[in-house]
């Protein structure tokens, strides 16, 4: 509309438009932050499990028997996972491959399930599972029992 006295166009009041825009954008921004948190937790747990599995496989090569190797692998992984979520520590499964013979490769497999439901991401699964595997060679001249 044109103001007949001044010849200027009058502007409409824009009060409240920022609140409407924010109300429309806020859920999207919160969803993006929640996805970042879920991805961060998954990356942290997967990285810790990978590192722990690698250390466990190397530790297994020092054991003299299969039973000792299994115990070493579990102990090393539990120590590595101390900063992981408690649900991952409680569900940690460790397997040491066979045969345990000098000069043969030995594989350590590990997996755990951890919660992401505490992050409050709508539509996300309640848990995720991380898996890792690492193979190391047993010394061909090492004495085994």
Secondary structure, DSSP 8 states (H G I E B T S, - for coil): -B-TTT--B-----TTHHHHHHHHHHHHHHHHHHHHHHHHHHHHHHHHHHHHHHHHHHHHTT-SSHHHHHHHHHHHHHHHGGGS-HHHHHT-EEEE-S---TTSEEEEEEEEEEE-GGG--TT--SEEEEEEEEEEE--TT----
